[in-house]
Amino acid sequence: MKNFGIGYWFKNWFLPYKIGYAITTTGSRTYFKKFKYHGKEKIPKHAGIIYAVNHQNAFLDAIVIAGQTDAPLNFLARADIFKNKIANKLLRGFYMLPVYRQRDGVNTIEKNEETFNQCHEILNQKQNLAIFPEGNHNYKKTLRQLKKGLARIAFGTLSKYGKDAPVYIVPLAIDYESHFKMNADILLNVGDPIKVSDYYSGFEKNSTEAINKLTLKIADDLKSLMINIQDLENYDELYYLLHRFPLLEKQAEPKRKFDLRKEKLIKTESLKSENLEDYKHLIADLKIVKSFMSKYKIRPYLLNKPAPSYLKLILLSLILFLLFPFHLIGLLTNYLPYKIPVWFVESKIKDKHFHGSLKLAIGVILFTFYWLGITLSISIFKDWTYGLIFLLIAPIIAMLNFRYWILLIKAKGKWNYNSANKRKEFSKIKMAFDRIQEKFN
């Protein structure tokens, strides 16, 4: 995670970007449980950088990257959102540039040439450009076919400013532990920079072949940096295996968790190619375990443990009951700014790819004004020192309240596990779970 600082307020950035930067850096610290930017030291200095990023989570992808850079990131976005004059000015204030499609009803070649020329100038000035070369977003952890615009922009810069211009493509994969829920880990995984000039002689000889070759290189590098589930027919089962089944190291950091999941995925791919029948048995076991866990609202990691005694569950429940009054205080000071963004996105925003980014942004704004409102009320009706004390401890109350909520959910899961343990089919589920675990332990 990038170290906190307020120096960006004094930089020569557009004001909308400064405000957005403040929201995203604050939100990233609260929305995610652990945030790891792995390999940042690989990014070249004093060069034009094109970040080639996988695109799984709409605006949230842009938010988490932009909040980790020391200079503004220029993004390409679909042109139809720039139509309104106010929106156009605001979006450009966020360093966003329009990309035109045939459906936009304009001369796309001419219009895009203007945008590409701006990209060339940005790179020549040794600034940053972020491109999602898949061209669209989808929450599934698989790399879709890349568009060739990124390679064209890279080669176009060298054509315009010289074949030795310092321009690099930096593959950057975003791995969300959960795309739509807060308190999950996130990993930004940086690959080795691709020096565009190394490919330029090929571009001079055969531009089409060089563009294809560079695009393929970017795709291969991104695949190595992300969880890339290729069996889409059994995607849900494989995702469940990687993200719900217990890992060998419980408290691993985001990068280590990613590596363990990557190893597990590689094993499933090897199993499919070497022993298809055994692979089908694995998928069948995953389906019945997943169905049972969903039905009884429990997590698979509990199957690694004996059912807790009712005495322990009663004691845990009693402790939670005694702490409940403190939880009510936490709810009073935190529930509305937490819940309003959830209500809003789930009822008003149909495309769930935008849920995470809106929860993060709206949550930061609402929490700020809600806590300031409570602080002001306490200061008016009591004393300003009490208001100041509340403002200082409000984040601590929020953190403790959230921990209580997590503990409450885990306690409920353990009660559900004890109930499920008595079902006839439980032994069958446990055997399927053990067979799955044996393949990866």
N, C-alpha and C positions, 0 to 999 in steps of 0.2 A: 504494500500500500504506500502511496506517495506521502511523504511527510507533510504535515499540515503547515500552511503558511498563508499570509494575506498579502504577500508582495504583488500578486497578480492585479490587485486593485490599482496599482500605480504603473502598470505596464500600458503600452500603447495598443491596447486591444479595444475592439468595439464593445460598447457598454452592455448590449444584450448578452454577448459571450461571457463577459465578466460575471454577470448575474447568474447565467446558466452554469458557469464553472463553479461558483460558490455553492449552488444547489446540488450539483452532481458530486462534488468532493465530499460535502456533508452527508448527502444521501448514501453514498457508497460505504461510508463508515458505519451507518446504522442499518441499512437494508441487508447487507451481507454479513454472514457470521465471520468468515475469513476471506480476505482478498489478497491474492498473490499475483504479482507481476514478475513472471519468471523469464530471465534472459534479457532484461532491458539493457544490460551493459553491452549487448551485441550491436545495438543500433548505432550506426556511424554518426559522427559529429561533423558539422560544417558540410552538409550535403543535402541535396533534395531527397526527401524520403516519401515513398509511396507505401503506405501500410495496406497490404492485401489481407482482408479480414473475412472470415466466415460469417455468415449472416443468419442467426437463429432467432433473434429476439427484438426485432424492429428497432425502435429508438434507443432501447437499453444498451444495445451493442455500441452505438455511437457515444452514449453517455459514459460508459465505463472506460472507454479508451480516452476520450477527451479529458476526463478528470485526472488522468495520469501523465499528461504531457506538460512540458514547461513552456510551450508555445502553442498558439491556436492551431487546431486541426481543421483543414478545409475538407468538406464532405461534398460528394456528388449526390443529388437527390432528384427524384422524378419531377419533371417540369410543371405538371398540372397544379402542384401546391403553391407555385409562385404566381399564379394568375392574378390574384388580388394584389393591388398596389401596396397596401399595408403589410400583407403577408410577405410580399416580395422584399420589401425593405427590411422587415424583421428577420427573415430567413438569411438574407445576405449579411445581416448583423451577426448571425451565428456562423459566418464563414461557410455558408452552403451555396453550391452552384447547381444550376438546373441542367438535367440531361433530358433531351426530347425524344419522344417515341412517335411512331407514325400516327398513333391514335390522337396525338396532340393537335393535329390539323395544321401543322406548319411545315416549312421546309426544314426537315430534321437535320439534313446534312449541313446546311448553312448555319443553323442555330447551334448545333453541337460543335461546329468548328470554332465558334466564338468561345464556348465553354472550354474546349480543349486548349485553345490558345491561352486562356487564363491559367489553366493547369500547367502549361509549359512555363509560363512566367513565374508561377508559384515555385516550381521545382528549381528553376534557374536562380531564384533568390534564396535557395537553400532553406525553403520552408517545407511544411508537412502537408501531405495529401492522404486522405483515407478513402479507400474504395472497397466496396463489397462486390467482388467480381462474379458472385453467383447471380447478381442482378435482382434477386428477390429474397424474402425471408421465409423461413420455415423452422419451427421449433425442433424438428427431428434432427438427431445427431448423425447427420450424414452429409457429405459434401456433394452438392449438386454440380452440374456441368458449369464451368466458368465461361463468362463472356470474354471477348477479346479486346474490349475497350481499354483495359488497364495496360496491356502490352503496347497498344497503339499510342497511348499517351506517353508511355515511357520512351519508346523509340522516337516519337514526334519531338520530344524535348531535345534529344541528342541531334536529330536532324536539323533543328533550329539553332541550337547553341553550341554545337560541336560534339564530335563522337567521344570525346574524353570528359564530357561534362559529368560532375560527380552526382549521379543519380542512382539511388538504390531502391530496390523493392524489398520490403521487410514482411515476410509471411507472419501473420499474427492470428493465432487461433484463440477463440474465447470458449471456455468450457464452463457451463453452468451446472452446478450440482442439481439445481431445480430452476427451471425457466420462469416459474410463476409464483414462487413462494419466497418470502423473506427468511432470513436466518439460515440461508444455505451458503455454501462456499462458492467462490468463483476463482478461476485461474485464467490469466492472460499469459499465453505461452508463445514466446518469441522464437522464431527460427533464424537460421543463418541468412544474413542479408544477401540479396542477389544483385551483383554489380551489372547494371544494364549495358555498360560499354563492352562487357565480355561477349555479348550477343550481337553487338551492332554490326560487325563485319558480315555476319550471316544475313542481317537485315538488308544490307546494301546489295548483296547478291540475289537474295530471294526473300522479299518482305513477307509474303504469305507464310512461307515455311518457318521463318524466324519468329513471327508472331505466334504461330501454333506451338513451336518448340518452347518459347518462353511461357506461354499460358499453361502448357503441360507441366513445366517445371514448378510453377507456382502451385498448381493443383497437387502435385506429388508432395511438395513441402507442407502444404496445409493438412493433407491427409495424415502425415506423420506427426503433426502437432495437435491433433484433435481425436476425439472418439468418433470414429467413422463407421457406423453400423450399415453394412451393405445389404444384409438380408432384410429387406423392407417388409417382406411377407410375414416375418416373425419379429418385427421390430419391437413391439410392445413387450414380448417375453425377454428379448435380449436386453432391452433397457432396464427391465425389472431385475434381471440377473446382475447387471453392472451397478445399479444405483440403490437397490433395496436389500440385496443379500449382504450379509455382514462381510466386511473386509478383514484380512488377516491382522491388520494393524488398526485398532479402533480409533485412536486419537491422531491419526496421520495428518500432516499438513496437506493443503490442496494439491500441490505438485505430486506428493507421494500417493495420494488417493488416485489422482489421474493415472499415474504409472501402473498402479495395481489394477485399475479397471482396464487399462490398455492391454496389459498382459493377459487378463482374463478374456478380453475380446479376441485377441490373437489366437488364444487356445481354442475358442469356439470356431473360428474360421478354419483352423487346421483340422479340427474334428470334422467339420462339414466336408472338407475336401478329401480327407483320408478315410473316413468311416461315416458315410451318410446315414446309415441305419441308426448308429449310436447317437448321431446328432439329432435325429428325429425323436429318439427316446428322451433326450435332454429337453427338447422343446415341449414334449408332452408332459414331462415332470414339472417344468416351469409353469405351464398353463394351470395344472391342478393346484399347485402351491399358491400361485397368484390369485386364483379364484377363491380359495379357502381363506387366505389372508384378508382379501377384500371383503368377503362376506362377514367376517367376525371382527374386522377393523383392528387387526394386529400386524406387527412388523415381523418379518422372517427372522430377525436376529434373536427373538425370544425362543425360537426352536432350538437354539444352541444351548439353552439353559433349562434346568428343571423348573417346573411350575412353582412359583413362590408360595410359601405357606400363607394360610389365611391370617395367621397372627401378624405376620410382617405387613400384609396388605392392610389390615385393620389399623395397625400402628401408623403406617404411612398416611392413611386416610385421615386419622385423628390429627396428626401434625398439620396436614393441609387444612383441615377444618379450623384448627386453632389460629392458623395464619391467615384465614380468610378475611378477617376485618382489615388487615394491612393490604390485602389484595384489593379490597373495595376502594381504599384510598388511591391505590395505583390506577384503578379503573376510572375513578373520578377525574384524575389528572392526565390520563392518557388514552382512554377508550375512544372518544370521539375523533381525535385527529388520526388515530390508527384505523378506525373502522370506516370512516367516511370515504377515504379513497377506495377501500375494498368494495363498499356498496356501490360507489359510482362506476367503477370500471366493470364490475360484474353485471350491472343492470343496464348501463348505457353504451359500453364499448363492446361491439360484437366480435371484433378480431382480437383474440386473447394474446396475440403477439405484442400488443401495445399495453397489456395490463401491468407488466413489471415496471416499465419506464414511468407510467403515469402514477402508479402507487408510490414509487420512489420520489418523484418530483412533487406531487401534491402533498405527500406525507411530510416532507421537509417544510414546506410552506405552512401547512396547517399546524404542525407542532410548534413552529416558531411563534405564530400569532396566538395560538391557544395558550401557550405558556406565558407569553408576554401579557395576555389578557388577565390570566390568573394573578400574575405578579402585580399588575396595576391595581386589580381589585383588592388584593391584600394590603397593598401600600396605602390605598385610599381609606379603607375601613379599619385597618389595624395600625400598621407602621411600616415605613419604607424598608427598615432593616429586616422585617419578617418577609417582605416581598423579595428582597435580595437573597435571603437565605433559601426561599423556595426556588428561585431561578437557578441557584447553584446546585441544589440537590435534585431538581426535576429529572435530569438525565439518569441519575442513580436510581430514583424511584421507578422510572420507566424500565431500566435494565432489570431490577429485582422483580418487578411485576411480570415481565416477560419470562424470566426464569421460573417463576411460580407457575405460570401458565403451561410451560413445557413440562414441568414436573407433574402437573395435574393431568396432562394428556398421557404421559407415561404411566401414571398410576391407573388411569382408566384402561390403557392397553393391557396392563398386567391382570386386571380383573377380567377383561375379555379373554385373555389367554387361559386363565384358569377355567373359564366357562367352556372354551373351545376344546380344552384338553380332555373333557369328558365326552366329547362326541365320538360316535362310532368310527367315523372316517379319519379321526385324528392320527391313528397309527399309520394309515396309508399315506397321509400327508407327510408325516415325520420321515417315513422311509424314502419318499420322493425327495424331500429336502436333503437327507443324508447322501443320497446318490449324486445329487447335484454338487454338494460340497466336496465329495470325494474326487470329483473330476478336476477340481481347482486347488485343492490343498496339497 
